[in-house]
Amino acid sequence: MKDIDKYNKTDVLIVGGGPAGLAAAIRLKYEKPELEVCVIEKGQELGNHNLSGAVLEVMALHQLLDDVRPGWMESNKAKEVLANKIEKDSITFLLGKSLSFNIFFMIKIANMLGLSLGQMMHIDDYSVSISRLTRWLGEIASELGAEVLKGFAAEDVIFNDVKGVVTGVKLIDQGLDKEGNKQPNYLAGEIVKADFVVLAEGCDGLLTENLVGKAGLERKSDQLYSVSVKELIKVNPDQYEKFTPGRVVHAMGYPLWRPVIGPAMFGGGIIYAGMKDHLSVGIIVGADWKYHDFNPQDALVRFKEHRFVEQYIKGGTVVEAGAKMIPEGGYYAIPRDPVSGSIGIGNCIIAGDSAGFVNMLKIKGLHNAIISGTKAAKAIASSISEPNEAAKQYTKLIDNSSVDKEMMSGRNYRQTIAKLGPLFGLPISVLGNLLPKFKVEKDYEVMTKAKYRFKCKHRFDKDTFTAVAATEHREDQPSHLIIIDKNICVEKCAAKFERPCITFCPAGVYETISDEVKAANPSNCLHCKTCQRKCPFDNIRWTVPEGGGGPRYQRM
Ligand code: SF4
């Protein structure tokens, strides 16, 4: 805690040491080296809480680094991070448990016709480890003089509603026991004040959502989420060569949806070539699934068992695993000030996944996170004399950037599929912006009594999954998972949906104990926040645990 003492007031406070926050720090220290820039990150180390496929459009790094670090692509670190250039791109449709069809030609045709679906191409992008990328960006930010503080968790944003500005953030208290009693090592969470605040916490950011409520920011459409579960698998060299280094596969169909009969969920599987002899295998599922007994990990197992996937990974060893949500709602789900339209308010800017800059047509948002961090820095640099103009300046920069252009181009895509289902919605979505803006329900509102047909025969081994995610929290602290009304679990949820949080939580946090649903194992939590967005009664809140807790992703 001693490091934060000198920062109880700083010029710029960035909440979240992921790609967006670190891009903002790098660019700020380049443009205004005299500014004191402080990044706080809740993970124990940078990259520990970052999980993505991940496909990166390298132009985002060019925008960030070309004048900060001329020749940066020749550095050993850059070569390590960008070791996998994508040279082969496959879109595969899986039919049943064994058939597969490469339908990449359809994307090529869409691209030639100028249809928005044509964006779904990844040739010349890079398949990266977001954890490694984040660590590298953190090194650059530190070298430039930004103070990057790891293991510091913020629980709230301090908003002055009279002035319409954010004056700082409140860090979480440390050293409480499970019942909330102060222990000898108790430290009250400090308030860190700042002239400018950048919220770059990732998907479903705690402070971001607090600010949305406090400042009255609005979304034209509710945010939609997806849940991704991913494994990094060490395979044998022959399988790696057979898959082809430099290849990415995006798969749709089985086990998430099937024409005519079967489940109907938005999403699909991925296989990305990673570092030597490692493949990233994952499944991404729209959180608007209706099956009350569905667990995305069951779908991952089924995906891995498909003949097309199995040929590349059979006999392999899972060396790392994790889960995370993705904001999918797109353009209409970006939180804005209803009066000025700014993404944030006054001196406070919302960047990256916290703003929702994921383009589902491209199935990626990492480039937008980095670009938005860069724009946040430029907006702050140009608002030094008028800090309360920063969010407006930032929004102008975003509105005139590639971020806005591509978010606009896909603005109806996800909502169309949410409204019409993947079978009808996907083909109709090629009409792009000729389509109306469909009103969609929140993810948690759509759960039904229907059952998922492709469940694993055996209970998914969540213990091993969380072990390879290396998640840890100090055991003797108050639970950061709040069940708002325990009676709802017993009286409504059990009878209607059989307590789905027990099934879908990827870390096995929830259990029934003496007929009561409890967050029995909060120290297993992967910070994916699925429970907060998928409890069918909106009865769970994810709050932040003490800094340093959570997964310890190294190569995700
Ligand atoms: Fe994710 Fe909630 Fe389970 Fe934690 S408790 S791993 S946030 S679903």
Residues whose N, C-alpha, C, O or C-beta is under 5 A from the ligand:
A	BS01	SF4	C505 P506 A507 V509 C525 L526 H527 C528 K529 T530 C531
